[in-house]
């Protein structure tokens, strides 16, 4: 899902993914409030995607998809669209 998010919105960094994957912090009897997710997990996943060659670091910060990453994700998107069309019929 992180590769897809980088593809759709390039230039996303660790801080952006912390916000996207964050959720409710339970504080006992107090009201729940939004809390960012862990940064180490997001950073580690992005580093693994870089090693695989799917994303690369942008010059102005964040990560962007590589040509290899686009080549991997485009067939998946086409397959998902075909399944969606079949379900509508």
Secondary structure, DSSP 8 states (H G I E B T S, - for coil): -HHHHHHHSTTB-HHHHHHHT-EEE--TTS--EEE---HHHHHHHHHHHHHHTSEEE-TTSSEEE-HHHHHHHHHHHHHHHHHHHHHH-
